[in-house]
Amino acid sequence: MPDTSTGTETEVTGATTVVVRFFAHYRDLAGMQVCELELSDGSTVGDLVARLRADLHLEWLPLEPLVAVNRDYADMGQRLAAGDEVALIPPVSGG
Amino acid sequence: MAEGSPLEAAPTIRAHITPERIDVAALLETIGSSADGAVTVFIGRVRDTNEGRSVAGLTYEAYEEMAQPVLQGILEEAKRAHEVGDIVAVHRTGALDLGDVAVAVLVSAPHRAAAYEASRFVIEEIKAKLPIWKFEAYSGGTAVWQ
């Protein structure tokens, strides 16, 4: 975290708000289609998944689920920016 | 587009995610120039059984804003890798009955080998990557996400 002050998380200057979308099985398990989440600056997809599992109690989420950022598949190390749309993608079953 | 005029005003590649019934005969009219001697049509339909259970019907949900460009990307990759003319792929969303067309992949090419290979590539990529999910209903009333 770049913030060296003693402030709490809500006072971190570089906060990044992203939109999280859930689909199909994951939407049913989460009980919501969409939520907004504030992350500290420089957070990665992996950090977001950890937050969802721990703070939102979505323990059923795989440690490394399939994720899309702004409609492109992304890996766990991808950094997130304010306004990003992050989709949690259950195993696909089209075709 | 190489030499050979299209029979219809056919885009070289067309990806479509739709809640409408898929009319394969109408799609066939839009594909292939006179340079293409081969056309393959793959149709995926709703089957009456899955994993030993009797299927009553299903619903497809898509992440539509993403599914469209992902499908387009799959077709572009197929076009780059194979010597083909036109490729059209359509995937249904919404509620489907037994026997309904869930997905159609049409490929035209000068020769059959490339058409078959591109068609196989497209359907396998759809199954692996397209953000679409199947909610399957069984006779007896239960239903699950597949």
gemmi code that builds the backbone of each chain (N, CA, C; Angstrom):
import gemmi

chains = {
    "A": [
        ("MET", (0.833, -1.200, 0.000), (0.000, 0.000, 0.000), (0.869, 1.252, 0.000)),
        ("PRO", (0.606, 2.207, -0.861), (1.463, 3.399, -0.944), (1.260, 4.337, 0.232)),
        ("ASP", (0.130, 4.246, 0.907), (-0.202, 5.171, 1.988), (0.639, 4.839, 3.225)),
        ("THR", (1.398, 5.817, 3.699), (2.250, 5.573, 4.864), (1.665, 6.190, 6.128)),
        ("SER", (0.498, 6.832, 6.019), (-0.127, 7.434, 7.190), (-0.659, 6.329, 8.107)),
        ("THR", (-1.142, 6.718, 9.222), (-1.692, 5.751, 10.165), (-3.201, 5.639, 10.025)),
        ("GLY", (-3.742, 6.260, 8.968), (-5.188, 6.272, 8.764), (-5.742, 4.877, 8.526)),
        ("THR", (-7.037, 4.772, 8.683), (-7.687, 3.495, 8.409), (-7.859, 3.342, 6.901)),
        ("GLU", (-8.367, 2.176, 6.498), (-8.448, 1.877, 5.082), (-9.294, 2.903, 4.318)),
        ("THR", (-10.350, 3.410, 4.967), (-11.225, 4.344, 4.263), (-10.538, 5.671, 4.009)),
        ("GLU", (-9.408, 5.901, 4.660), (-8.714, 7.171, 4.463), (-7.587, 7.066, 3.444)),
        ("VAL", (-7.379, 5.870, 2.920), (-6.333, 5.701, 1.923), (-6.676, 6.573, 0.722)),
        ("THR", (-5.706, 7.368, 0.316), (-6.002, 8.324, -0.754), (-6.241, 7.620, -2.082)),
        ("GLY", (-5.445, 6.619, -2.376), (-5.555, 5.967, -3.670), (-6.550, 4.825, -3.674)),
        ("ALA", (-7.825, 5.112, -3.391), (-8.836, 4.057, -3.407), (-9.371, 3.887, -4.814)),
        ("THR", (-9.607, 2.640, -5.174), (-10.065, 2.290, -6.516), (-11.390, 1.562, -6.394)),
        ("THR", (-12.447, 2.138, -6.967), (-13.746, 1.467, -6.912), (-13.989, 0.731, -8.227)),
        ("VAL", (-14.284, -0.557, -8.095), (-14.567, -1.359, -9.286), (-15.983, -1.935, -9.177)),
        ("VAL", (-16.521, -2.298, -10.322), (-17.837, -2.930, -10.381), (-17.622, -4.432, -10.571)),
        ("VAL", (-18.263, -5.226, -9.723), (-18.110, -6.683, -9.800), (-19.433, -7.277, -10.263)),
        ("ARG", (-19.381, -8.105, -11.297), (-20.593, -8.754, -11.809), (-20.508, -10.260, -11.631)),
        ("PHE", (-21.649, -10.834, -11.285), (-21.739, -12.291, -11.088), (-22.701, -12.875, -12.118)),
        ("PHE", (-22.383, -14.058, -12.612), (-23.241, -14.690, -13.612), (-23.625, -16.110, -13.200)),
        ("ALA", (-24.805, -16.512, -13.687), (-25.268, -17.902, -13.613), (-25.152, -18.457, -12.184)),
        ("HIS", (-24.458, -19.591, -12.036), (-24.294, -20.267, -10.760), (-23.730, -19.326, -9.684)),
        ("TYR", (-22.755, -18.534, -10.067), (-22.124, -17.629, -9.105), (-23.117, -16.559, -8.627)),
        ("ARG", (-23.968, -16.081, -9.535), (-24.968, -15.079, -9.146), (-25.934, -15.674, -8.111)),
        ("ASP", (-26.357, -16.908, -8.363), (-27.269, -17.558, -7.413), (-26.605, -17.726, -6.051)),
        ("LEU", (-25.348, -18.151, -6.046), (-24.633, -18.363, -4.780), (-24.374, -17.045, -4.055)),
        ("ALA", (-24.040, -16.006, -4.829), (-23.731, -14.706, -4.222), (-25.000, -14.004, -3.755)),
        ("GLY", (-26.134, -14.314, -4.386), (-27.380, -13.643, -4.055), (-27.426, -12.223, -4.572)),
        ("MET", (-26.573, -11.915, -5.541), (-26.591, -10.583, -6.174), (-25.971, -10.675, -7.562)),
        ("GLN", (-26.390, -9.718, -8.397), (-25.851, -9.680, -9.763), (-24.620, -8.813, -9.858)),
        ("VAL", (-24.619, -7.771, -9.040), (-23.574, -6.761, -9.199), (-23.313, -6.085, -7.859)),
        ("CYS", (-22.078, -5.692, -7.631), (-21.776, -4.873, -6.461), (-20.574, -3.992, -6.784)),
        ("GLU", (-20.414, -2.967, -5.967), (-19.230, -2.119, -6.103), (-18.315, -2.422, -4.936)),
        ("LEU", (-17.032, -2.403, -5.205), (-16.071, -2.714, -4.158), (-14.930, -1.709, -4.217)),
        ("GLU", (-14.559, -1.200, -3.048), (-13.456, -0.255, -2.994), (-12.189, -1.004, -2.598)),
        ("LEU", (-11.184, -0.852, -3.410), (-9.910, -1.536, -3.186), (-8.815, -0.495, -3.015)),
        ("SER", (-7.747, -0.889, -2.358), (-6.630, 0.049, -2.282), (-5.934, 0.093, -3.638)),
        ("ASP", (-5.327, 1.234, -3.900), (-4.678, 1.471, -5.181), (-3.651, 0.383, -5.475)),
        ("GLY", (-3.600, -0.035, -6.708), (-2.616, -1.043, -7.084), (-3.094, -2.471, -6.860)),
        ("SER", (-4.329, -2.624, -6.437), (-4.852, -3.970, -6.189), (-4.943, -4.769, -7.489)),
        ("THR", (-4.788, -6.072, -7.355), (-4.862, -6.966, -8.504), (-6.179, -7.742, -8.471)),
        ("VAL", (-6.416, -8.472, -9.548), (-7.578, -9.356, -9.599), (-7.540, -10.338, -8.427)),
        ("GLY", (-6.366, -10.860, -8.142), (-6.216, -11.794, -7.022), (-6.601, -11.162, -5.693)),
        ("ASP", (-6.221, -9.890, -5.507), (-6.595, -9.177, -4.277), (-8.110, -9.047, -4.173)),
        ("LEU", (-8.746, -8.749, -5.308), (-10.200, -8.623, -5.333), (-10.865, -9.943, -4.955)),
        ("VAL", (-10.382, -11.030, -5.525), (-10.965, -12.341, -5.221), (-10.804, -12.651, -3.733)),
        ("ALA", (-9.646, -12.329, -3.185), (-9.412, -12.564, -1.748), (-10.381, -11.747, -0.901)),
        ("ARG", (-10.627, -10.487, -1.324), (-11.586, -9.637, -0.606), (-12.992, -10.226, -0.648)),
        ("LEU", (-13.390, -10.698, -1.839), (-14.736, -11.270, -1.981), (-14.894, -12.488, -1.082)),
        ("ARG", (-13.861, -13.321, -1.036), (-13.932, -14.541, -0.234), (-13.953, -14.222, 1.263)),
        ("ALA", (-13.133, -13.261, 1.661), (-12.994, -12.981, 3.094), (-14.064, -12.020, 3.610)),
        ("ASP", (-14.169, -10.841, 2.974), (-15.035, -9.787, 3.519), (-16.500, -9.972, 3.137)),
        ("LEU", (-16.751, -10.492, 1.941), (-18.136, -10.702, 1.526), (-18.577, -12.147, 1.771)),
        ("HIS", (-17.678, -12.918, 2.356), (-17.997, -14.305, 2.741), (-18.412, -15.179, 1.563)),
        ("LEU", (-17.794, -14.951, 0.432), (-18.068, -15.797, -0.736), (-17.007, -16.908, -0.782)),
        ("GLU", (-16.994, -17.712, 0.277), (-15.924, -18.717, 0.414), (-16.001, -19.788, -0.662)),
        ("TRP", (-17.174, -19.919, -1.305), (-17.327, -20.920, -2.354), (-16.591, -20.537, -3.635)),
        ("LEU", (-16.185, -19.262, -3.742), (-15.443, -18.857, -4.941), (-14.115, -19.599, -4.982)),
        ("PRO", (-13.738, -20.143, -6.139), (-12.407, -20.746, -6.234), (-11.324, -19.707, -5.928)),
        ("LEU", (-10.180, -20.168, -5.485), (-9.072, -19.254, -5.201), (-8.659, -18.501, -6.457)),
        ("GLU", (-8.734, -19.199, -7.581), (-8.401, -18.557, -8.856), (-9.512, -18.816, -9.868)),
        ("PRO", (-10.630, -18.110, -9.703), (-11.740, -18.319, -10.647), (-11.403, -17.692, -12.004)),
        ("LEU", (-12.202, -18.062, -12.998), (-12.098, -17.400, -14.293), (-12.652, -15.990, -14.112)),
        ("VAL", (-11.876, -14.995, -14.560), (-12.256, -13.604, -14.363), (-12.067, -12.838, -15.665)),
        ("ALA", (-12.982, -11.922, -15.925), (-12.804, -11.005, -17.054), (-12.769, -9.587, -16.524)),
        ("VAL", (-11.839, -8.796, -17.030), (-11.781, -7.378, -16.699), (-12.108, -6.595, -17.966)),
        ("ASN", (-13.146, -5.785, -17.866), (-13.605, -5.020, -19.033), (-13.778, -5.922, -20.244)),
        ("ARG", (-14.374, -7.094, -19.992), (-14.794, -8.036, -21.034), (-13.664, -8.783, -21.718)),
        ("ASP", (-12.480, -8.769, -21.101), (-11.381, -9.611, -21.577), (-10.959, -10.531, -20.446)),
        ("TYR", (-10.696, -11.795, -20.762), (-10.198, -12.701, -19.734), (-8.899, -12.146, -19.163)),
        ("ALA", (-8.763, -12.254, -17.846), (-7.608, -11.662, -17.163), (-7.009, -12.682, -16.206)),
        ("ASP", (-5.725, -12.517, -15.898), (-5.134, -13.416, -14.903), (-5.115, -12.744, -13.534)),
        ("MET", (-4.745, -13.537, -12.532), (-4.851, -13.067, -11.142), (-3.934, -11.885, -10.855)),
        ("GLY", (-2.886, -11.715, -11.647), (-1.925, -10.657, -11.382), (-2.262, -9.315, -12.014)),
        ("GLN", (-3.327, -9.287, -12.816), (-3.655, -8.031, -13.503), (-4.081, -6.957, -12.507)),
        ("ARG", (-3.535, -5.758, -12.659), (-3.889, -4.645, -11.776), (-5.210, -4.032, -12.212)),
        ("LEU", (-5.955, -3.557, -11.215), (-7.270, -2.983, -11.496), (-7.221, -1.465, -11.410)),
        ("ALA", (-8.048, -0.820, -12.229), (-8.140, 0.643, -12.226), (-9.575, 1.035, -11.876)),
        ("ALA", (-9.727, 2.282, -11.438), (-11.055, 2.774, -11.056), (-12.024, 2.610, -12.223)),
        ("GLY", (-13.213, 2.113, -11.910), (-14.239, 1.970, -12.927), (-14.188, 0.670, -13.697)),
        ("ASP", (-13.178, -0.157, -13.443), (-13.103, -1.441, -14.149), (-14.334, -2.287, -13.855)),
        ("GLU", (-14.772, -3.022, -14.866), (-15.849, -3.994, -14.684), (-15.207, -5.379, -14.587)),
        ("VAL", (-15.363, -5.980, -13.418), (-14.756, -7.286, -13.179), (-15.867, -8.326, -13.118)),
        ("ALA", (-15.811, -9.312, -14.001), (-16.843, -10.353, -14.030), (-16.278, -11.657, -13.506)),
        ("LEU", (-17.017, -12.276, -12.592), (-16.662, -13.603, -12.101), (-17.369, -14.620, -12.992)),
        ("ILE", (-16.583, -15.447, -13.660), (-17.105, -16.301, -14.730), (-17.119, -17.760, -14.268)),
        ("PRO", (-18.292, -18.331, -14.018), (-18.335, -19.763, -13.703), (-17.881, -20.561, -14.929)),
        ("PRO", (-17.543, -21.849, -14.740), (-17.189, -22.668, -15.905), (-18.264, -22.524, -16.985)),
        ("VAL", (-17.839, -22.237, -18.208), (-18.810, -21.952, -19.266), (-19.431, -23.255, -19.767)),
        ("SER", (-20.646, -23.165, -20.305), (-21.339, -24.378, -20.754), (-22.218, -24.110, -21.973)),
        ("GLY", (-21.694, -23.264, -22.873), (-22.414, -23.025, -24.119), (-22.141, -24.126, -25.130)),
        ("GLY", (-22.727, -23.949, -26.308), (-22.446, -24.873, -27.418), (-23.394, -26.033, -27.512)),
    ],
    "B": [
        ("MET", (-11.505, -9.568, -49.513), (-12.137, -10.721, -50.181), (-11.369, -11.050, -51.459)),
        ("ALA", (-11.116, -12.321, -51.682), (-10.421, -12.760, -52.887), (-11.376, -12.686, -54.081)),
        ("GLU", (-10.913, -13.169, -55.212), (-11.776, -13.136, -56.395), (-13.013, -14.010, -56.162)),
        ("GLY", (-14.060, -13.753, -56.929), (-15.305, -14.503, -56.727), (-16.287, -13.605, -56.017)),
        ("SER", (-17.425, -13.356, -56.626), (-18.378, -12.446, -55.997), (-19.276, -13.222, -55.054)),
        ("PRO", (-19.605, -12.621, -53.916), (-20.498, -13.310, -52.986), (-21.881, -13.503, -53.605)),
        ("LEU", (-22.521, -14.593, -53.248), (-23.865, -14.851, -53.757), (-24.834, -13.823, -53.172)),
        ("GLU", (-24.603, -13.472, -51.916), (-25.378, -12.425, -51.246), (-24.355, -11.451, -50.683)),
        ("ALA", (-24.835, -10.387, -50.094), (-23.906, -9.462, -49.447), (-23.445, -10.075, -48.129)),
        ("ALA", (-22.519, -11.014, -48.226), (-22.119, -11.778, -47.047), (-20.880, -11.179, -46.408)),
        ("PRO", (-20.961, -10.863, -45.110), (-19.733, -10.469, -44.425), (-18.800, -11.673, -44.343)),
        ("THR", (-17.505, -11.421, -44.373), (-16.547, -12.511, -44.309), (-16.687, -13.282, -43.010)),
        ("ILE", (-16.947, -12.523, -41.939), (-17.100, -13.138, -40.619), (-18.305, -12.511, -39.935)),
        ("ARG", (-19.129, -13.349, -39.336), (-20.244, -12.773, -38.574), (-20.496, -13.599, -37.322)),
        ("ALA", (-20.424, -12.941, -36.180), (-20.694, -13.575, -34.883), (-21.959, -12.963, -34.313)),
        ("HIS", (-22.813, -13.808, -33.772), (-24.100, -13.281, -33.312), (-24.572, -14.067, -32.090)),
        ("ILE", (-24.969, -13.337, -31.065), (-25.595, -13.931, -29.885), (-27.039, -13.430, -29.904)),
        ("THR", (-28.000, -14.339, -29.871), (-29.371, -13.888, -30.101), (-30.405, -14.664, -29.294)),
        ("PRO", (-31.460, -13.964, -28.856), (-32.573, -14.657, -28.214), (-33.566, -15.210, -29.244)),
        ("GLU", (-33.343, -14.893, -30.519), (-34.266, -15.332, -31.575), (-33.938, -16.751, -32.039)),
        ("ARG", (-34.952, -17.453, -32.543), (-34.753, -18.778, -33.116), (-33.718, -18.701, -34.247)),
        ("ILE", (-32.826, -19.692, -34.310), (-31.788, -19.677, -35.347), (-32.332, -20.344, -36.610)),
        ("ASP", (-32.359, -19.588, -37.704), (-32.845, -20.086, -38.988), (-31.630, -20.471, -39.832)),
        ("VAL", (-31.272, -21.756, -39.784), (-30.042, -22.204, -40.443), (-30.147, -22.038, -41.967)),
        ("ALA", (-31.314, -22.313, -42.516), (-31.483, -22.195, -43.969), (-31.236, -20.756, -44.426)),
        ("ALA", (-31.720, -19.797, -43.627), (-31.514, -18.392, -43.981), (-30.031, -18.026, -43.882)),
        ("LEU", (-29.341, -18.569, -42.862), (-27.900, -18.302, -42.724), (-27.138, -18.860, -43.919)),
        ("LEU", (-27.546, -20.020, -44.369), (-26.877, -20.689, -45.485), (-26.921, -19.827, -46.749)),
        ("GLU", (-28.003, -19.068, -46.876), (-28.154, -18.191, -48.050), (-27.116, -17.071, -48.057)),
        ("THR", (-26.545, -16.777, -46.882), (-25.673, -15.600, -46.781), (-24.196, -15.952, -46.869)),
        ("ILE", (-23.876, -17.220, -47.064), (-22.476, -17.627, -46.923), (-21.915, -18.175, -48.232)),
        ("GLY", (-20.629, -17.865, -48.468), (-19.902, -18.484, -49.577), (-19.954, -17.712, -50.863)),
        ("SER", (-18.784, -17.388, -51.390), (-18.708, -16.787, -52.714), (-18.552, -17.920, -53.725)),
        ("SER", (-18.539, -17.576, -54.991), (-18.381, -18.612, -56.029), (-16.970, -19.203, -56.036)),
        ("ALA", (-16.053, -18.608, -55.258), (-14.714, -19.185, -55.123), (-14.706, -20.346, -54.144)),
        ("ASP", (-15.776, -20.470, -53.352), (-15.818, -21.495, -52.307), (-16.574, -22.729, -52.794)),
        ("GLY", (-15.843, -23.828, -52.907), (-16.463, -25.068, -53.364), (-17.038, -25.906, -52.247)),
        ("ALA", (-16.733, -25.533, -51.012), (-17.192, -26.328, -49.866), (-17.896, -25.443, -48.844)),
        ("VAL", (-18.979, -25.958, -48.279), (-19.650, -25.291, -47.160), (-19.962, -26.347, -46.118)),
        ("THR", (-19.542, -26.106, -44.877), (-19.932, -27.006, -43.788), (-20.935, -26.291, -42.891)),
        ("VAL", (-21.855, -27.082, -42.342), (-22.828, -26.555, -41.387), (-22.785, -27.449, -40.157)),
        ("PHE", (-22.422, -26.873, -39.025), (-22.530, -27.608, -37.757), (-23.706, -27.032, -36.994)),
        ("ILE", (-24.575, -27.923, -36.515), (-25.720, -27.496, -35.704), (-25.660, -28.219, -34.371)),
        ("GLY", (-25.685, -27.458, -33.298), (-25.807, -28.045, -31.966), (-27.240, -27.879, -31.502)),
        ("ARG", (-27.876, -28.984, -31.121), (-29.289, -28.932, -30.728), (-29.469, -29.360, -29.267)),
        ("VAL", (-30.612, -29.045, -28.718), (-30.925, -29.452, -27.346), (-31.282, -30.934, -27.348)),
        ("ARG", (-30.489, -31.709, -26.588), (-30.652, -33.166, -26.538), (-31.591, -33.542, -25.395)),
        ("ASP", (-32.257, -34.700, -25.552), (-33.280, -35.072, -24.559), (-32.714, -35.742, -23.302)),
        ("THR", (-31.407, -36.046, -23.315), (-30.801, -36.580, -22.088), (-29.444, -35.925, -21.863)),
        ("ASN", (-29.053, -35.822, -20.603), (-27.702, -35.364, -20.286), (-27.261, -36.056, -19.006)),
        ("GLU", (-26.109, -36.715, -19.095), (-25.558, -37.435, -17.942), (-26.611, -38.340, -17.312)),
        ("GLY", (-27.361, -39.021, -18.174), (-28.321, -40.014, -17.702), (-29.657, -39.461, -17.238)),
        ("ARG", (-29.819, -38.144, -17.282), (-31.071, -37.552, -16.819), (-31.911, -37.103, -18.004)),
        ("SER", (-33.215, -37.167, -17.823), (-34.149, -36.805, -18.874), (-34.357, -35.296, -18.887)),
        ("VAL", (-33.958, -34.647, -19.985), (-33.990, -33.187, -20.078), (-35.337, -32.711, -20.611)),
        ("ALA", (-35.896, -31.709, -19.943), (-37.189, -31.160, -20.381), (-36.996, -29.900, -21.226)),
        ("GLY", (-35.895, -29.197, -20.991), (-35.627, -27.958, -21.720), (-34.485, -27.236, -21.045)),
        ("LEU", (-34.041, -26.145, -21.630), (-32.961, -25.418, -20.970), (-33.006, -23.940, -21.305)),
        ("THR", (-32.276, -23.203, -20.510), (-32.158, -21.759, -20.710), (-30.681, -21.399, -20.772)),
        ("TYR", (-30.320, -20.637, -21.793), (-28.940, -20.148, -21.894), (-28.874, -18.702, -21.434)),
        ("GLU", (-27.927, -18.439, -20.549), (-27.647, -17.068, -20.139), (-26.279, -16.672, -20.671)),
        ("ALA", (-26.186, -15.467, -21.194), (-24.903, -14.997, -21.718), (-24.468, -13.719, -21.013)),
        ("TYR", (-23.175, -13.535, -20.910), (-22.596, -12.232, -20.578), (-22.470, -11.556, -21.943)),
        ("GLU", (-23.568, -10.917, -22.354), (-23.708, -10.570, -23.771), (-22.658, -9.591, -24.261)),
        ("GLU", (-22.342, -8.597, -23.431), (-21.368, -7.583, -23.874), (-19.995, -8.207, -24.103)),
        ("MET", (-19.745, -9.342, -23.459), (-18.452, -10.010, -23.640), (-18.559, -11.142, -24.660)),
        ("ALA", (-19.701, -11.847, -24.665), (-19.833, -13.017, -25.541), (-19.689, -12.626, -27.011)),
        ("GLN", (-20.276, -11.499, -27.351), (-20.206, -11.059, -28.751), (-18.755, -10.868, -29.215)),
        ("PRO", (-17.954, -10.056, -28.533), (-16.560, -9.905, -28.986), (-15.730, -11.179, -28.847)),
        ("VAL", (-16.009, -12.021, -27.846), (-15.256, -13.272, -27.719), (-15.533, -14.167, -28.928)),
        ("LEU", (-16.815, -14.253, -29.312), (-17.157, -15.080, -30.473), (-16.519, -14.507, -31.740)),
        ("GLN", (-16.561, -13.194, -31.865), (-15.922, -12.543, -33.014), (-14.433, -12.888, -33.056)),
        ("GLY", (-13.783, -12.857, -31.899), (-12.356, -13.173, -31.826), (-12.061, -14.608, -32.231)),
        ("ILE", (-12.942, -15.528, -31.833), (-12.779, -16.939, -32.206), (-12.843, -17.081, -33.732)),
        ("LEU", (-13.801, -16.381, -34.328), (-13.948, -16.480, -35.791), (-12.747, -15.858, -36.510)),
        ("GLU", (-12.254, -14.757, -35.976), (-11.083, -14.125, -36.593), (-9.870, -15.051, -36.523)),
        ("GLU", (-9.727, -15.732, -35.386), (-8.610, -16.665, -35.242), (-8.745, -17.828, -36.233)),
        ("ALA", (-9.962, -18.328, -36.383), (-10.200, -19.421, -37.339), (-9.884, -18.972, -38.759)),
        ("LYS", (-10.260, -17.747, -39.055), (-10.027, -17.198, -40.397), (-8.528, -17.048, -40.675)),
        ("ARG", (-7.787, -16.636, -39.643), (-6.339, -16.486, -39.808), (-5.659, -17.835, -40.011)),
        ("ALA", (-6.149, -18.850, -39.309), (-5.448, -20.143, -39.273), (-5.822, -21.065, -40.427)),
        ("HIS", (-6.932, -20.788, -41.096), (-7.404, -21.711, -42.130), (-7.767, -20.947, -43.400)),
        ("GLU", (-7.597, -21.625, -44.506), (-7.902, -20.988, -45.786), (-9.399, -21.119, -46.068)),
        ("VAL", (-10.150, -20.176, -45.498), (-11.603, -20.232, -45.615), (-12.136, -18.934, -46.204)),
        ("GLY", (-13.362, -18.973, -46.664), (-14.026, -17.782, -47.182), (-14.786, -17.080, -46.079)),
        ("ASP", (-16.020, -17.501, -45.854), (-16.864, -16.876, -44.837), (-17.041, -17.791, -43.628)),
        ("ILE", (-17.224, -17.184, -42.486), (-17.581, -17.942, -41.278), (-18.722, -17.199, -40.586)),
        ("VAL", (-19.777, -17.926, -40.289), (-20.885, -17.375, -39.510), (-21.114, -18.289, -38.313)),
        ("ALA", (-21.191, -17.720, -37.131), (-21.512, -18.507, -35.932), (-22.571, -17.769, -35.137)),
        ("VAL", (-23.609, -18.488, -34.744), (-24.712, -17.894, -33.989), (-24.981, -18.764, -32.767)),
        ("HIS", (-25.129, -18.136, -31.613), (-25.469, -18.869, -30.388), (-26.740, -18.292, -29.794)),
        ("ARG", (-27.643, -19.165, -29.404), (-28.914, -18.757, -28.807), (-28.758, -18.384, -27.342)),
        ("THR", (-29.658, -17.519, -26.890), (-29.844, -17.304, -25.453), (-31.330, -17.499, -25.164)),
        ("GLY", (-31.677, -17.519, -23.887), (-33.076, -17.641, -23.492), (-33.522, -19.090, -23.397)),
        ("ALA", (-34.850, -19.274, -23.402), (-35.425, -20.610, -23.182), (-35.508, -21.399, -24.480)),
        ("LEU", (-35.006, -22.638, -24.445), (-35.031, -23.520, -25.614), (-35.742, -24.821, -25.272)),
        ("ASP", (-36.427, -25.371, -26.277), (-37.078, -26.673, -26.129), (-36.193, -27.759, -26.726)),
        ("LEU", (-36.555, -29.007, -26.450), (-35.834, -30.137, -27.039), (-35.809, -29.987, -28.559)),
        ("GLY", (-34.649, -30.242, -29.151), (-34.526, -30.184, -30.605), (-34.233, -28.802, -31.159)),
        ("ASP", (-34.399, -27.755, -30.332), (-34.101, -26.405, -30.825), (-32.606, -26.261, -31.124)),
        ("VAL", (-32.306, -25.414, -32.081), (-30.907, -25.148, -32.427), (-30.313, -24.207, -31.381)),
        ("ALA", (-29.269, -24.685, -30.704), (-28.593, -23.876, -29.689), (-27.452, -23.089, -30.302)),
        ("VAL", (-26.774, -23.694, -31.264), (-25.620, -23.046, -31.892), (-25.500, -23.533, -33.334)),
        ("ALA", (-25.097, -22.624, -34.209), (-24.851, -23.003, -35.603), (-23.530, -22.386, -36.048)),
        ("VAL", (-22.721, -23.184, -36.744), (-21.437, -22.716, -37.275), (-21.399, -23.063, -38.763)),
        ("LEU", (-21.326, -22.057, -39.599), (-21.277, -22.274, -41.041), (-19.954, -21.736, -41.577)),
        ("VAL", (-19.282, -22.551, -42.373), (-17.988, -22.153, -42.924), (-17.972, -22.455, -44.417)),
        ("SER", (-17.535, -21.487, -45.202), (-17.303, -21.758, -46.622), (-15.806, -21.679, -46.880)),
        ("ALA", (-15.346, -22.467, -47.853), (-13.922, -22.508, -48.174), (-13.765, -23.040, -49.600)),
        ("PRO", (-12.624, -22.743, -50.205), (-12.387, -23.319, -51.537), (-12.434, -24.843, -51.494)),
        ("HIS", (-11.898, -25.447, -50.419), (-11.821, -26.909, -50.331), (-12.319, -27.400, -48.972)),
        ("ARG", (-12.786, -28.648, -48.929), (-13.490, -29.141, -47.744), (-12.615, -29.275, -46.498)),
        ("ALA", (-11.339, -29.597, -46.665), (-10.508, -29.838, -45.477), (-10.475, -28.605, -44.574)),
        ("ALA", (-10.250, -27.447, -45.185), (-10.164, -26.213, -44.393), (-11.516, -25.891, -43.752)),
        ("ALA", (-12.600, -26.158, -44.484), (-13.932, -25.856, -43.931), (-14.208, -26.716, -42.699)),
        ("TYR", (-13.919, -28.022, -42.802), (-14.121, -28.917, -41.652), (-13.240, -28.502, -40.465)),
        ("GLU", (-11.976, -28.215, -40.748), (-11.052, -27.876, -39.651), (-11.464, -26.586, -38.954)),
        ("ALA", (-11.821, -25.584, -39.736), (-12.224, -24.302, -39.129), (-13.511, -24.486, -38.328)),
        ("SER", (-14.435, -25.268, -38.854), (-15.705, -25.506, -38.162), (-15.468, -26.174, -36.814)),
        ("ARG", (-14.613, -27.204, -36.813), (-14.294, -27.914, -35.570), (-13.613, -26.986, -34.562)),
        ("PHE", (-12.697, -26.175, -35.070), (-12.000, -25.224, -34.206), (-13.004, -24.272, -33.547)),
        ("VAL", (-13.914, -23.733, -34.334), (-14.863, -22.747, -33.814), (-15.758, -23.350, -32.731)),
        ("ILE", (-16.312, -24.531, -32.976), (-17.230, -25.089, -31.973), (-16.478, -25.474, -30.699)),
        ("GLU", (-15.253, -25.983, -30.835), (-14.496, -26.335, -29.623), (-14.130, -25.084, -28.819)),
        ("GLU", (-13.784, -24.015, -29.498), (-13.462, -22.756, -28.813), (-14.709, -22.168, -28.142)),
        ("ILE", (-15.849, -22.273, -28.819), (-17.111, -21.818, -28.212), (-17.330, -22.544, -26.897)),
        ("LYS", (-17.157, -23.858, -26.921), (-17.403, -24.651, -25.720), (-16.407, -24.340, -24.610)),
        ("ALA", (-15.206, -23.934, -24.988), (-14.173, -23.665, -23.983), (-14.202, -22.235, -23.456)),
        ("LYS", (-14.589, -21.266, -24.291), (-14.342, -19.861, -23.936), (-15.553, -18.938, -23.907)),
        ("LEU", (-16.611, -19.289, -24.628), (-17.711, -18.327, -24.754), (-18.439, -18.190, -23.415)),
        ("PRO", (-18.560, -16.955, -22.885), (-19.210, -16.783, -21.576), (-20.733, -16.930, -21.674)),
        ("ILE", (-21.156, -18.185, -21.786), (-22.568, -18.554, -21.853), (-22.768, -19.754, -20.943)),
        ("TRP", (-23.902, -19.766, -20.232), (-24.155, -20.842, -19.269), (-25.519, -21.459, -19.509)),
        ("LYS", (-25.557, -22.758, -19.268), (-26.764, -23.543, -19.535), (-27.448, -23.907, -18.229)),
        ("PHE", (-28.709, -23.521, -18.108), (-29.523, -23.890, -16.948), (-30.474, -24.971, -17.437)),
        ("GLU", (-30.226, -26.198, -16.969), (-30.899, -27.351, -17.547), (-32.044, -27.798, -16.648)),
        ("ALA", (-33.235, -27.931, -17.243), (-34.419, -28.393, -16.495), (-34.697, -29.843, -16.850)),
        ("TYR", (-34.995, -30.650, -15.823), (-35.233, -32.079, -16.030), (-36.704, -32.405, -15.836)),
        ("SER", (-37.133, -33.496, -16.488), (-38.504, -33.949, -16.248), (-38.568, -34.363, -14.781)),
        ("GLY", (-39.568, -33.882, -14.075), (-39.627, -34.089, -12.634), (-39.518, -32.760, -11.901)),
        ("GLY", (-39.037, -31.735, -12.610), (-39.126, -30.400, -12.041), (-37.842, -29.781, -11.532)),
        ("THR", (-36.757, -30.574, -11.389), (-35.519, -29.973, -10.901), (-34.781, -29.280, -12.054)),
        ("ALA", (-33.872, -28.402, -11.699), (-33.078, -27.695, -12.701), (-31.746, -27.296, -12.084)),
        ("VAL", (-30.682, -27.366, -12.865), (-29.357, -26.984, -12.355), (-28.559, -26.233, -13.422)),
        ("TRP", (-27.624, -25.411, -12.940), (-26.624, -24.816, -13.837), (-25.641, -25.896, -14.231)),
        ("GLN", (-25.376, -25.978, -15.503), (-24.376, -26.942, -15.978), (-23.032, -26.247, -16.103)),
    ],
}
model = gemmi.Model(1)
for chain_id, residues in chains.items():
    chain = gemmi.Chain(chain_id)
    for i, (resn, *xyz) in enumerate(residues, 1):
        res = gemmi.Residue()
        res.name, res.seqid = resn, gemmi.SeqId(i, " ")
        for name, pos in zip(("N", "CA", "C"), xyz):
            atom = gemmi.Atom()
            atom.name, atom.element = name, gemmi.Element(name[0])
            atom.pos, atom.b_iso = gemmi.Position(*pos), 0.0
            res.add_atom(atom)
        chain.add_residue(res)
    model.add_chain(chain)
structure = gemmi.Structure()
structure.add_model(model)
structure.setup_entities()
